[in-house]
Amino acid sequence: MAKKPKLKPLLMVEDDPGLQSQLRWSFEGYEVIIAGDRQEALAQMQKHQPAVVTLDLGLPPDPANASEGLAALQEILASYPHTKVIVVTGNDDRENAVKAVSLGAYDFYQKPVEPEILGMIIDRAHALYALEEEHRQLQQSRTTQLEGIIGASPQMQKACRMVEKVAPSDVTTLLLGESGTGKELFARALHNLSPRKKGPFIAINCAAIPEALLESELFGYEKGAFTGATKQTKGKIEYADGGSFFLDEVGDLPQPLQAKMLRFLQERVIERIGGRSELAVDVRVICATHQNLQQLIDEGSFREDLYYRISEITLKIPPLREREGDELMLARVFLDRFAVAQGQSLKGFTPDALQAIEDYPWPGNVREMENKIKRAVIMADGDHVTAEDLELEAVGEAAGPLRLDLREVRESAERRALQRALTLAKDNVSQAADLLNISRPTLYDLLNKYGLK
């Protein structure tokens, strides 16, 4: 016996009992779920998470006005921003229908309801949702497989492959990268992909703790070791036993502590301040810095033997300006994330904003971009983020070394064009192919070629 196809959930928010009864069985292929007011609609959204919703703007307790329906629309899109909401209005209520569309509704339909016509709109909305969902999955597959790390550029893929190779071992790893490149994310990825992932991940930033307190933070102390030491206290290294210890900004480690850290790395034992016994600690050590340690060694401020201990493996994290095409991908991810957090219905970036994002050198790297886009989401007046919202200007192509290899130049241009088209099209492959004036199969071939799928 053939298995019946699973019905797609369709939420219809309607308070008229007669219309509820009429609509319940009018749409083939859908499981129609009825909600009579805003609270019930939100409860049904949470339970069924339908791709498409029809929403009568005139809902109780004030069915004569659209305020309750518009409030329901905003709450639905705030929690489920990809849902296609079709608002249903009276013949004399076009103004509120247009307002609903400006708030993010997919379309509007005016009463009286003709199920056949409304069904066509619902089918079209559902098909678009399915297509967009396919491309959201594509967006996710274009990012790396490391949690929290986003990027499809060759530079980032190379760094991520190195993490995957190094993570299973206990080798001490040094992460080098400018401020804001995500060194702690890489450290967590090393931990999460290691056999120690169920153990603790303990991080400490040498630049953020006064020198006088850093030793006790690292190694702990015994009761009575100094004024105010009223009880025995473990240090961060001891707390990391069985897991990973991340020493951030190791270049700022004071010289008096460098010898003690070297001994710990050699022997894997520590002594608390004021203590007389050695404590064995089973821990994987990951260090990071934005400084040039070789220069610090030449200046005599960093021990060369410590450098060799912490850099059994060195991993360089590329700055954002060197990650071909990743700027737009990151920008889109941050825009979606902060728009949901702020309850904003933003559709994307304006062309001048995209140009500015590509042109700007991002000296503060990913952290700077994250902060600028968060601000822009809050300050945006329209439904698209502009260059002005970002406080950026399109300044033309950033200066860099002249590249004459035609194949490299062509590949770089193709990669950037793909990223830009997908960002403008919000990962809708058909629209991106139209923007690039190529067919969908050609676009898929290019995505595969550059590892973007």
TORBAFI-62461 format. One record per residue (C-alpha): residue number from 1; residue in one letter; x, y negated, z negated. Coordinates in steps of 0.001 Angstrom, whole numbers, m for minus. Each point is the difference from the previous one (the first is absolute). Example, Ala and Ser with C-alpha at 12.3 -4.5 7.8 and 13.67 -1.06 7.14 Angstrom:
2
+-----+------+---------+---------+---------+
!  nr ! rest !       x !       y !       z !
+-----+------+---------+---------+---------+
!   1 !    a !   12300 !    4500 !   m7800 !
!   2 !    s !    1370 !   m3440 !     660 !
+-----+------+---------+---------+---------+
# end
This chain:
453
+-----+------+---------+---------+---------+
!  nr ! rest !       x !       y !       z !
+-----+------+---------+---------+---------+
!   1 !    m !       0 !       0 !       0 !
!   2 !    a !    1467 !   m3377 !    1053 !
!   3 !    k !     934 !   m2315 !   m2813 !
!   4 !    k !   m2008 !   m3231 !     m78 !
!   5 !    p !    2105 !   m3146 !     537 !
!   6 !    k !     526 !   m2046 !   m3130 !
!   7 !    l !   m2177 !   m3104 !    m112 !
!   8 !    k !    1721 !   m3369 !    m320 !
!   9 !    p !   m1146 !   m2090 !   m2993 !
!  10 !    l !   m1860 !   m3200 !     923 !
!  11 !    l !    m998 !   m2396 !   m2782 !
!  12 !    m !   m3108 !   m2116 !     615 !
!  13 !    v !    m588 !   m2773 !   m2528 !
!  14 !    e !   m3701 !    m817 !     293 !
!  15 !    d !   m2626 !    m780 !   m2653 !
!  16 !    d !   m3145 !     476 !    2136 !
!  17 !    p !   m1407 !    3509 !    m789 !
!  18 !    g !   m1743 !     246 !    3350 !
!  19 !    l !    3146 !    m845 !    1937 !
!  20 !    q !    2016 !    2356 !   m2211 !
!  21 !    s !   m2302 !    2861 !     995 !
!  22 !    q !     158 !    m948 !    3690 !
!  23 !    l !    3799 !    m224 !     103 !
!  24 !    r !     811 !    3067 !   m2097 !
!  25 !    w !    m548 !    2452 !    2909 !
!  26 !    s !     672 !   m2277 !    2969 !
!  27 !    f !    3715 !     531 !     575 !
!  28 !    e !    1154 !    3362 !    1338 !
!  29 !    g !    3411 !    1156 !   m1208 !
!  30 !    y !    m107 !   m2111 !   m3163 !
!  31 !    e !    m819 !     702 !   m3611 !
!  32 !    v !   m1980 !   m3132 !    m856 !
!  33 !    i !     481 !   m1222 !   m3552 !
!  34 !    i !   m2437 !   m2649 !   m1224 !
!  35 !    a !     747 !   m2735 !   m2542 !
!  36 !    g !   m2618 !   m2534 !   m1068 !
!  37 !    d !    2199 !   m2664 !   m1625 !
!  38 !    r !    3573 !   m1190 !    m345 !
!  39 !    q !     900 !    2090 !   m3084 !
!  40 !    e !   m1312 !    3213 !    1584 !
!  41 !    a !    1803 !    m824 !    3250 !
!  42 !    l !    3345 !    m333 !   m1801 !
!  43 !    a !    m610 !    3257 !   m1872 !
!  44 !    q !    m770 !    1839 !    3253 !
!  45 !    m !    3071 !   m1549 !    1658 !
!  46 !    q !    2177 !    1395 !   m2771 !
!  47 !    k !   m1628 !    3425 !     245 !
!  48 !    h !    m149 !     481 !    3791 !
!  49 !    q !    2432 !   m2614 !    1448 !
!  50 !    p !   m1839 !    m220 !    3341 !
!  51 !    a !    1706 !   m1423 !    3064 !
!  52 !    v !   m3105 !   m2034 !     950 !
!  53 !    v !   m2554 !   m1899 !   m2106 !
!  54 !    t !   m3157 !   m1822 !    1042 !
!  55 !    l !    m804 !   m2800 !   m2430 !
!  56 !    d !   m3250 !   m1947 !    m320 !
!  57 !    l !     967 !   m3469 !   m1208 !
!  58 !    g !   m3296 !    m491 !   m1838 !
!  59 !    l !     451 !    2130 !   m3103 !
!  60 !    p !   m1559 !    m102 !   m3488 !
!  61 !    p !    m112 !   m1778 !   m2342 !
!  62 !    d !    m220 !   m2816 !    2591 !
!  63 !    p !   m1165 !    1601 !    3275 !
!  64 !    a !   m1099 !   m3359 !    1435 !
!  65 !    n !    3618 !   m1182 !     188 !
!  66 !    a !    3252 !    1494 !    1318 !
!  67 !    s !    2136 !    m652 !   m3087 !
!  68 !    e !    m284 !    3537 !   m1387 !
!  69 !    g !     676 !    1598 !    3398 !
!  70 !    l !    3052 !   m2192 !     622 !
!  71 !    a !    1304 !     832 !   m3465 !
!  72 !    a !    m435 !    3715 !     762 !
!  73 !    l !    1886 !    m456 !    3290 !
!  74 !    q !    2943 !   m1662 !   m1719 !
!  75 !    e !     184 !    2625 !   m2746 !
!  76 !    i !    m142 !    2874 !    2496 !
!  77 !    l !    2779 !   m1459 !    2143 !
!  78 !    a !    2109 !    m880 !   m3038 !
!  79 !    s !     128 !    3666 !   m1030 !
!  80 !    y !    m320 !    1606 !    3452 !
!  81 !    p !    1458 !   m2531 !    2466 !
!  82 !    h !     m70 !    2333 !    3019 !
!  83 !    t !   m3738 !     777 !    m252 !
!  84 !    k !   m2154 !   m1184 !    2912 !
!  85 !    v !   m2926 !   m1926 !   m1494 !
!  86 !    i !   m2952 !    m814 !    2281 !
!  87 !    v !   m2203 !   m2645 !   m1597 !
!  88 !    v !   m3748 !      83 !     684 !
!  89 !    t !   m1815 !   m3339 !     m65 !
!  90 !    g !   m3357 !   m1594 !     833 !
!  91 !    n !    m540 !   m1828 !    3291 !
!  92 !    d !     275 !   m3380 !   m1704 !
!  93 !    d !    3178 !     746 !   m1903 !
!  94 !    r !    2708 !    m243 !    2665 !
!  95 !    e !    2037 !   m2462 !   m2100 !
!  96 !    n !     544 !    2549 !   m2787 !
!  97 !    a !     734 !    2719 !    2555 !
!  98 !    v !    2794 !   m2121 !    1462 !
!  99 !    k !    1266 !    m715 !   m3520 !
! 100 !    a !      50 !    3726 !    m735 !
! 101 !    v !    2115 !     638 !    3097 !
! 102 !    s !    2406 !   m2742 !   m1084 !
! 103 !    l !     307 !    1820 !   m3367 !
! 104 !    g !    1059 !    3192 !    1754 !
! 105 !    a !   m3199 !    1747 !    1135 !
! 106 !    y !     457 !    2063 !    3165 !
! 107 !    d !   m3246 !   m1120 !    1688 !
! 108 !    f !   m3571 !   m1104 !    m712 !
! 109 !    y !   m3404 !    1239 !    1139 !
! 110 !    q !   m3249 !   m1940 !    m197 !
! 111 !    k !   m3316 !    1529 !   m1089 !
! 112 !    p !   m2314 !    1582 !     970 !
! 113 !    v !    2144 !    3125 !     m83 !
! 114 !    e !      17 !    2195 !    3095 !
! 115 !    p !    1830 !    3183 !   m1075 !
! 116 !    e !    1216 !     807 !    3521 !
! 117 !    i !    1772 !   m3368 !     422 !
! 118 !    l !    1279 !     m81 !   m3567 !
! 119 !    g !    1259 !    3573 !     479 !
! 120 !    m !    2101 !   m1102 !    2968 !
! 121 !    i !    1611 !   m2731 !   m2115 !
! 122 !    i !     656 !    2500 !   m2801 !
! 123 !    d !    1565 !    2526 !    2414 !
! 124 !    r !    2259 !   m2696 !    1457 !
! 125 !    a !    1049 !   m1164 !   m3480 !
! 126 !    h !     758 !    3556 !   m1075 !
! 127 !    a !    2071 !     645 !    3144 !
! 128 !    l !    2017 !   m3157 !    m651 !
! 129 !    y !     538 !     974 !   m3642 !
! 130 !    a !    1247 !    3449 !    1069 !
! 131 !    l !    2397 !   m1559 !    2485 !
! 132 !    e !    1321 !   m2446 !   m2577 !
! 133 !    e !     379 !    2784 !   m2559 !
! 134 !    e !    2075 !    1957 !    2515 !
! 135 !    h !    2260 !   m2993 !     391 !
! 136 !    r !     245 !    m586 !   m3748 !
! 137 !    q !    1345 !    3541 !    m171 !
! 138 !    l !    2375 !    m926 !    2786 !
! 139 !    q !    1109 !   m3016 !   m2037 !
! 140 !    q !     771 !    2246 !   m2944 !
! 141 !    s !    1955 !    2423 !    2180 !
! 142 !    r !    2033 !   m2920 !    1343 !
! 143 !    t !    1315 !    m677 !   m3479 !
! 144 !    t !    2599 !    2070 !   m1782 !
! 145 !    q !    m852 !    3075 !   m2025 !
! 146 !    l !    1455 !   m1550 !   m3185 !
! 147 !    e !   m2584 !   m1346 !   m2427 !
! 148 !    g !    m183 !   m3788 !      14 !
! 149 !    i !    2560 !    m440 !    2806 !
! 150 !    i !   m1469 !   m1391 !    3217 !
! 151 !    g !    1913 !    m133 !    3261 !
! 152 !    a !     343 !    1613 !    3399 !
! 153 !    s !    3178 !   m1707 !    1219 !
! 154 !    p !    3023 !    2179 !     800 !
! 155 !    q !    1890 !   m1705 !   m2831 !
! 156 !    m !   m2585 !     960 !   m2603 !
! 157 !    q !    m507 !    3486 !    1384 !
! 158 !    k !    3745 !     590 !    m286 !
! 159 !    a !      16 !   m1183 !   m3633 !
! 160 !    c !   m3013 !    2175 !    m844 !
! 161 !    r !    1498 !    3089 !    1596 !
! 162 !    m !    3085 !    m537 !   m2139 !
! 163 !    v !   m2172 !    m175 !   m3135 !
! 164 !    e !   m1627 !    3307 !     949 !
! 165 !    k !    3428 !    1624 !     402 !
! 166 !    v !    1504 !   m1407 !   m3209 !
! 167 !    a !   m2991 !     305 !   m2338 !
! 168 !    p !     169 !    3769 !    m745 !
! 169 !    s !    3548 !    m308 !   m1397 !
! 170 !    d !    1158 !   m1618 !   m3249 !
! 171 !    v !    2666 !   m2100 !    1725 !
! 172 !    t !     376 !   m3546 !   m1372 !
! 173 !    t !   m1361 !   m2388 !    2627 !
! 174 !    l !     709 !   m3679 !     587 !
! 175 !    l !   m2688 !   m2055 !    1767 !
! 176 !    l !    1266 !   m3131 !    1737 !
! 177 !    g !   m2384 !   m2650 !    1243 !
! 178 !    e !    m961 !   m3645 !    m222 !
! 179 !    s !   m2472 !   m1195 !   m2613 !
! 180 !    g !   m3555 !     913 !     944 !
! 181 !    t !     831 !    2942 !    2285 !
! 182 !    g !   m1609 !    2563 !   m2310 !
! 183 !    k !    2951 !    1648 !   m1750 !
! 184 !    e !   m2148 !    1220 !   m2896 !
! 185 !    l !   m2487 !    1580 !    2433 !
! 186 !    f !    2867 !    1958 !    1536 !
! 187 !    a !    1219 !    1003 !   m3472 !
! 188 !    r !   m3478 !    1277 !    m870 !
! 189 !    a !    m127 !    1885 !    3304 !
! 190 !    l !    3300 !    1720 !    m874 !
! 191 !    h !   m1524 !    1001 !   m3338 !
! 192 !    n !   m3384 !    1081 !    1384 !
! 193 !    l !    1568 !    2236 !    2659 !
! 194 !    s !    2389 !    1624 !   m2468 !
! 195 !    p !    m407 !    3028 !   m2292 !
! 196 !    r !    m157 !   m2559 !   m2845 !
! 197 !    k !   m3242 !   m1599 !    1233 !
! 198 !    k !   m1963 !    1239 !   m3030 !
! 199 !    g !    2537 !   m1597 !   m2333 !
! 200 !    p !     182 !   m3693 !    m954 !
! 201 !    f !    1151 !   m2772 !    2324 !
! 202 !    i !    1619 !   m2686 !   m2151 !
! 203 !    a !    1169 !   m3295 !    1519 !
! 204 !    i !    2032 !   m2846 !   m1454 !
! 205 !    n !    1140 !   m3223 !    1665 !
! 206 !    c !    3458 !   m1100 !   m1148 !
! 207 !    a !    m616 !   m3579 !    1181 !
! 208 !    a !   m3231 !    m371 !   m1985 !
! 209 !    i !    1331 !     870 !   m3475 !
! 210 !    p !    2394 !   m2219 !   m2031 !
! 211 !    e !    3490 !    1462 !    m267 !
! 212 !    a !    m246 !     163 !   m3808 !
! 213 !    l !   m3058 !    2289 !     221 !
! 214 !    l !     902 !    2092 !    3020 !
! 215 !    e !    2149 !    2578 !   m1787 !
! 216 !    s !   m2709 !     819 !   m2541 !
! 217 !    e !   m2597 !     179 !    2802 !
! 218 !    l !    2163 !    2471 !    1907 !
! 219 !    f !    1406 !    2177 !   m2768 !
! 220 !    g !   m2251 !    m593 !   m3034 !
! 221 !    y !    1158 !    m511 !   m3578 !
! 222 !    e !      m7 !    1565 !   m3455 !
! 223 !    k !   m1707 !   m1451 !   m3028 !
! 224 !    g !    2236 !   m2649 !   m1602 !
! 225 !    a !    2260 !    m332 !    3060 !
! 226 !    f !    m501 !   m3779 !     m69 !
! 227 !    t !   m2216 !   m2582 !   m1657 !
! 228 !    g !   m3601 !     768 !     868 !
! 229 !    a !     636 !    3668 !     876 !
! 230 !    t !   m2596 !    1318 !   m2447 !
! 231 !    k !    m494 !    3388 !    1667 !
! 232 !    q !    1654 !    2402 !    2399 !
! 233 !    t !    m887 !    m975 !    3595 !
! 234 !    k !     565 !    1876 !    3231 !
! 235 !    g !    1472 !   m1760 !    3027 !
! 236 !    k !   m1388 !      72 !    3538 !
! 237 !    i !    2545 !    2601 !    1125 !
! 238 !    e !   m1133 !    2367 !   m2746 !
! 239 !    y !   m3654 !    m548 !     889 !
! 240 !    a !     815 !    1066 !    3576 !
! 241 !    d !    1161 !    3462 !   m1156 !
! 242 !    g !   m1332 !    2604 !    2430 !
! 243 !    g !    m823 !   m2626 !    2620 !
! 244 !    s !    1616 !   m2889 !    1853 !
! 245 !    f !    1657 !   m3170 !   m1282 !
! 246 !    f !     m32 !   m3055 !    2294 !
! 247 !    l !    2625 !   m2642 !    m762 !
! 248 !    d !   m1039 !   m3030 !    2056 !
! 249 !    e !    2403 !   m2873 !     756 !
! 250 !    v !    2965 !    2047 !   m1194 !
! 251 !    g !    2274 !   m2751 !    1317 !
! 252 !    d !   m1099 !   m2099 !   m3002 !
! 253 !    l !    1097 !    2651 !   m2522 !
! 254 !    p !    2348 !   m1776 !   m2453 !
! 255 !    q !    3597 !    1201 !      69 !
! 256 !    p !       5 !    1218 !   m3639 !
! 257 !    l !   m2872 !    2361 !     869 !
! 258 !    q !    1528 !    1246 !    3232 !
! 259 !    a !    2461 !    2267 !   m1841 !
! 260 !    k !   m2788 !    1470 !   m2137 !
! 261 !    m !   m2163 !     576 !    3077 !
! 262 !    l !    2936 !    1665 !    1773 !
! 263 !    r !     459 !    2421 !   m2883 !
! 264 !    f !   m3713 !     851 !      32 !
! 265 !    l !     127 !     708 !    3736 !
! 266 !    q !    3075 !    2203 !    m399 !
! 267 !    e !   m1055 !    1963 !   m3075 !
! 268 !    r !   m3817 !    m407 !      13 !
! 269 !    v !     103 !    m789 !   m3722 !
! 270 !    i !    m829 !   m3203 !   m1866 !
! 271 !    e !     563 !   m1434 !   m3466 !
! 272 !    r !   m2549 !   m2311 !   m1560 !
! 273 !    i !    1332 !   m3248 !   m1441 !
! 274 !    g !    1080 !     751 !   m3569 !
! 275 !    g !    m125 !    3733 !     645 !
! 276 !    r !    2811 !    2545 !    m372 !
! 277 !    s !   m1399 !    2946 !    1946 !
! 278 !    e !    m209 !     566 !    3727 !
! 279 !    l !   m3364 !     708 !    1593 !
! 280 !    a !    m205 !    1976 !    3250 !
! 281 !    v !   m2388 !   m1500 !    2543 !
! 282 !    d !   m1228 !    1860 !    3089 !
! 283 !    v !    m829 !   m2783 !    2424 !
! 284 !    r !     318 !    m929 !    3663 !
! 285 !    v !    1471 !   m3513 !     432 !
! 286 !    i !   m1014 !   m2427 !    2752 !
! 287 !    c !    1599 !   m3455 !     179 !
! 288 !    a !    m817 !   m3027 !    2129 !
! 289 !    t !    1384 !   m3447 !     715 !
! 290 !    h !    m313 !   m2875 !    2447 !
! 291 !    q !    3605 !   m1024 !    m635 !
! 292 !    n !    3185 !     914 !    1885 !
! 293 !    l !    1637 !    2361 !   m2502 !
! 294 !    q !    3246 !     182 !    1994 !
! 295 !    q !     336 !   m3761 !    m330 !
! 296 !    l !    m693 !     231 !   m3749 !
! 297 !    i !    2721 !    2666 !    m246 !
! 298 !    d !    2464 !   m2266 !    1824 !
! 299 !    e !    m900 !   m2816 !   m2406 !
! 300 !    g !     595 !    2292 !   m2973 !
! 301 !    s !   m3560 !    m191 !   m1354 !
! 302 !    f !   m1061 !    3566 !     856 !
! 303 !    r !    1919 !    3204 !    m698 !
! 304 !    e !    1091 !    1900 !    3077 !
! 305 !    d !    m241 !    3370 !   m1773 !
! 306 !    l !   m3600 !    m765 !   m1000 !
! 307 !    y !    m797 !    m930 !    3584 !
! 308 !    y !    1181 !    3400 !    1222 !
! 309 !    r !   m2099 !    1731 !   m2687 !
! 310 !    i !   m3251 !   m1785 !     893 !
! 311 !    s !     451 !     229 !    3779 !
! 312 !    e !     270 !    3737 !     621 !
! 313 !    i !   m2664 !    m759 !    2611 !
! 314 !    t !    m624 !   m3555 !    1228 !
! 315 !    l !   m3277 !    m913 !    1670 !
! 316 !    k !    m385 !   m3377 !    1702 !
! 317 !    i !   m3541 !   m1405 !     150 !
! 318 !    p !    m424 !   m2284 !    3030 !
! 319 !    p !   m1299 !   m3557 !    m485 !
! 320 !    l !   m3376 !    m754 !    1559 !
! 321 !    r !    1520 !   m2140 !    2784 !
! 322 !    e !    1862 !    3089 !    1295 !
! 323 !    r !   m3053 !    2311 !     m26 !
! 324 !    e !   m1284 !    m187 !    3581 !
! 325 !    g !   m3766 !    m433 !      32 !
! 326 !    d !    m590 !     751 !   m3679 !
! 327 !    e !    m921 !   m3605 !    m831 !
! 328 !    l !   m3424 !     225 !    1633 !
! 329 !    m !    m725 !    3429 !   m1442 !
! 330 !    l !     814 !   m1168 !   m3523 !
! 331 !    a !   m1949 !   m3219 !     489 !
! 332 !    r !   m3126 !    1928 !    1016 !
! 333 !    v !     289 !    2381 !   m2958 !
! 334 !    f !     395 !   m2894 !   m2459 !
! 335 !    l !   m2881 !   m1923 !    1591 !
! 336 !    d !   m2368 !    2966 !    m333 !
! 337 !    r !    1130 !     692 !   m3569 !
! 338 !    f !    m371 !   m3561 !   m1290 !
! 339 !    a !   m3221 !    m706 !    1928 !
! 340 !    v !   m1654 !    2932 !   m1793 !
! 341 !    a !    1467 !   m1095 !   m3363 !
! 342 !    q !   m1265 !   m3574 !     469 !
! 343 !    g !   m3377 !    1001 !    1475 !
! 344 !    q !     791 !   m1753 !    3278 !
! 345 !    s !   m1325 !    1105 !    3408 !
! 346 !    l !    3034 !    m873 !    2122 !
! 347 !    k !     232 !    1440 !    3494 !
! 348 !    g !    3718 !    m485 !     588 !
! 349 !    f !    2605 !   m2568 !    1031 !
! 350 !    t !    m255 !   m2745 !    2598 !
! 351 !    p !    2498 !     158 !    2908 !
! 352 !    d !    2028 !   m2872 !   m1492 !
! 353 !    a !     231 !    1888 !   m3305 !
! 354 !    l !    1255 !    3146 !    1755 !
! 355 !    q !    2595 !   m2050 !    1862 !
! 356 !    a !    1107 !   m1679 !   m3225 !
! 357 !    i !     302 !    3360 !   m1797 !
! 358 !    e !    2207 !    1314 !    2811 !
! 359 !    d !    2144 !   m3151 !     211 !
! 360 !    y !     589 !    m577 !   m3713 !
! 361 !    p !    3251 !    1606 !   m1302 !
! 362 !    w !   m1528 !    1055 !   m3366 !
! 363 !    p !    2986 !    m750 !   m2253 !
! 364 !    g !   m1983 !    1342 !   m2971 !
! 365 !    n !    m846 !    3160 !    1942 !
! 366 !    v !   m3104 !    2093 !    m761 !
! 367 !    r !    m583 !   m1661 !   m3374 !
! 368 !    e !    m156 !   m3434 !    1640 !
! 369 !    m !   m2427 !    1232 !    2663 !
! 370 !    e !   m2219 !    1581 !   m2641 !
! 371 !    n !    m167 !   m3269 !   m1955 !
! 372 !    k !    m666 !   m2156 !    3075 !
! 373 !    i !   m2813 !    2209 !    1272 !
! 374 !    k !   m1590 !     220 !   m3436 !
! 375 !    r !     m53 !   m3797 !    m147 !
! 376 !    a !   m1305 !    m236 !    3573 !
! 377 !    v !   m2913 !    2357 !    m745 !
! 378 !    i !   m1023 !   m2223 !   m2906 !
! 379 !    m !     384 !   m3250 !    1953 !
! 380 !    a !   m1477 !    1057 !    3379 !
! 381 !    d !   m3145 !   m1907 !     974 !
! 382 !    g !    m949 !    1969 !    3103 !
! 383 !    d !    m248 !    3702 !     747 !
! 384 !    h !    3601 !     144 !    1294 !
! 385 !    v !    3253 !    m914 !   m1740 !
! 386 !    t !    1867 !   m2805 !    1778 !
! 387 !    a !    3674 !   m1001 !      48 !
! 388 !    e !    m991 !   m2988 !   m2131 !
! 389 !    d !   m1568 !    2313 !   m2597 !
! 390 !    l !    3323 !    1862 !    m105 !
! 391 !    e !    1928 !   m3290 !    m248 !
! 392 !    l !    2017 !    1116 !    3015 !
! 393 !    e !     647 !   m1452 !    3419 !
! 394 !    a !     645 !    1867 !    3233 !
! 395 !    v !    3618 !   m1044 !     484 !
! 396 !    g !     926 !    2043 !    3060 !
! 397 !    e !    2197 !    3040 !     221 !
! 398 !    a !    2334 !     323 !   m2967 !
! 399 !    a !    3651 !    m450 !     757 !
! 400 !    g !    1987 !    3201 !     125 !
! 401 !    p !    2793 !    1760 !    1838 !
! 402 !    l !    m386 !      56 !    3786 !
! 403 !    r !   m1135 !    3438 !    1191 !
! 404 !    l !     841 !     916 !    3575 !
! 405 !    d !    m837 !    3723 !      39 !
! 406 !    l !   m3055 !     m26 !    2251 !
! 407 !    r !   m1405 !    3270 !   m1355 !
! 408 !    e !     239 !   m1214 !   m3623 !
! 409 !    v !   m1539 !   m3358 !     875 !
! 410 !    r !   m2864 !    1690 !    1874 !
! 411 !    e !    m672 !    2488 !   m2807 !
! 412 !    s !      57 !   m2744 !   m2636 !
! 413 !    a !   m2436 !   m2096 !    2055 !
! 414 !    e !   m2315 !    2987 !     550 !
! 415 !    r !       4 !     870 !   m3709 !
! 416 !    r !    m842 !   m3583 !    m985 !
! 417 !    a !   m2750 !    m205 !    2643 !
! 418 !    l !   m1534 !    3233 !   m1305 !
! 419 !    q !      72 !   m1214 !   m3606 !
! 420 !    r !   m1489 !   m3362 !     950 !
! 421 !    a !   m2778 !    1538 !    2113 !
! 422 !    l !    m938 !    2503 !   m2711 !
! 423 !    t !     m48 !   m2769 !   m2613 !
! 424 !    l !   m2171 !   m2276 !    2147 !
! 425 !    a !   m2320 !    2926 !     761 !
! 426 !    k !     m54 !    1149 !   m3645 !
! 427 !    d !    1301 !    3403 !    1172 !
! 428 !    n !   m2773 !     439 !    2546 !
! 429 !    v !    1856 !    1930 !    2700 !
! 430 !    s !   m2405 !    m900 !    2807 !
! 431 !    q !     244 !   m3715 !    m759 !
! 432 !    a !    3782 !     204 !    m386 !
! 433 !    a !     291 !    1723 !    3379 !
! 434 !    d !   m2147 !   m2753 !    1572 !
! 435 !    l !    2214 !   m2690 !   m1542 !
! 436 !    l !    3085 !    1715 !    1426 !
! 437 !    n !   m1754 !     632 !    3348 !
! 438 !    i !     786 !    3728 !    m136 !
! 439 !    s !   m2080 !    3156 !    m327 !
! 440 !    r !    m659 !    1771 !   m3301 !
! 441 !    p !    2122 !    3050 !     986 !
! 442 !    t !    2896 !   m2340 !     827 !
! 443 !    l !    m392 !   m1699 !   m3362 !
! 444 !    y !      29 !    3353 !   m1813 !
! 445 !    d !    3156 !     975 !    1924 !
! 446 !    l !    1693 !   m3230 !   m1119 !
! 447 !    l !   m1082 !     532 !   m3615 !
! 448 !    n !    1543 !    3465 !     107 !
! 449 !    k !    3143 !   m1297 !    1704 !
! 450 !    y !     679 !   m2509 !   m2765 !
! 451 !    g !   m1106 !    2223 !   m2859 !
! 452 !    l !   m2984 !   m2204 !    m813 !
! 453 !    k !   m2578 !    2807 !     m36 !
+-----+------+---------+---------+---------+
# end
